[in-house]
Amino acid sequence: MRRRQVGMLGLAGAALLAFPEGTRAQPPQRLPRVGWLSPGYPTGTPEKGFRYGVKEAGYTDGQNIVIDYRFGDGHYDRLTGLAAELIQLRPDVLVTVGTTSTTVIKEATDKIPIVCLLGDSVGEGFVASLARPGRNITGVSMMQGTGGLTGKRIELLKDALPNATRIGLLFNPDKAVAVASIEQAGEVARRKGLVLIEAPVRQVTEIDPALETLAREHLDAVHVEAGAPMNQRDIVTLLLQHRIPVFSDLRSLAEAGGLFSYGSNLFEATRRMAYFVDRILKGANPADLPVEQASKFALVINLRTARLLGIELPPILLARADEVIE
C-alpha cells in the first residue's frame, strides 16, 4: 500500500511539473474600484446617467468593476464622513457630484484621480483651465452662472407667470457661480420690471430663517441657486406651504416639487462622466483630460405642482418642455 501511495505522489508531482507556471491557480485579479459621492438620493438622475454611461463603456458592476456609491440624501453635513469611507476603500477613481462633494474629496486626497460634475469648474477654482485642468481633477462643467442661463430661467418664469413682479433669490454668496448668476438675474429683472429679493445663505442652518424671510415678502416665485447648501425637498416643501413656486437649474428640484427647472441636461452630463472614468482606468492622467462643457439643455416642468398651486401654464410653454412631470 505504501509503495502505491508513493507511486501516486510521484505521478502527481510529475503532473505539476508538466504544466507551465502560468497555468497554475492564480489569486483572483483585483477589479478596478470607483467611489461615487453625491449629496442627492440613490434614485436620482445623476446616478442613473452615470450607470448608463458605465454600461456603455463596457463595465458591469461586480463583474469587471466595483462601484461604491455614497449618498448624502440631501444632508450636506454627511458628506465629509462619507468621503472618508470612500478613501478607506482605496478606489482607483473618485466621482463627485456638486461643489460640496468635490470640495470634501479634494481636501481628503490629492493623489486619487477625481472626475467631478460642477457648475463652473474654472470659476470655482477646481481646475486651472478647461483645456488643461492640472492636478488630479477633471470632469464635466454644467455652465452654471455662464451662458445667460439664469436670465433665461427668469424669462421662462415670466412666460409661466405673466403677472409676476417679485422674485426671491436663494443663493450662496461665497460661490463665484452664484454671484455671476445673480448678476444675470439683475439684468433681466431690470428689463422686465421685476423686483428681486435676495436671501444669501452660507450654512444649512441659515436656510430656514432665509425661507421664512422670503415667505413674508409676498413673492410670486423663488429662484434657488445650485450652490446653495440645502436639502432640496425641505426647501420646496416649506415654500409650497406658503404657496410660492420654486424654479432652478436643478432638475432634482423640479422632481422634488419645484415648478420647473432649466439647465444643462443632468442625465447626459453624468453619462459623460463615465467616459472620463474609463479613460483614467485605462491609464490616462486626469490633468491632461480637458474638462467638457455641457452642451445639451433641458426644460423640465412639474405640471403636478402647477395644478397644486392653481397655475395654468400656457400651452406653448408646455410644448417647449423636454419633460413634463404629471
Buried (B, 14 or more C-beta within 10 A) or exposed (E): EEEEEEEEEEEEEEEEEEEEEEEEEEEEEEBBBBBBBBBBBEEBBBBBBBBBBBEEBEBEBEEEBBBBBBBBEBEBEBBBEBBEEBBEEEBBBBBBBBBBBBBBBBEBBEEBBBBBBBBBBBBBEBBBEBEEBEBBBBBBBBBBBBBEBBBBBBBBBBEBBEEBBBBBBBBBBEBBBBBBBBEBBBBBBEEBEBEBBBBBBBEBEBBEEBBEEBBEBEBBBBBBBBBBBBBBBBBBEBBBEBEBBBBBBBBBBBBBBBBBBBBBBBBBBBBBBBBBBBBBBEEBEBBEBEBBBBEEBBBBBBBEBBEBEEBEBEEEBBEEBEBBBE
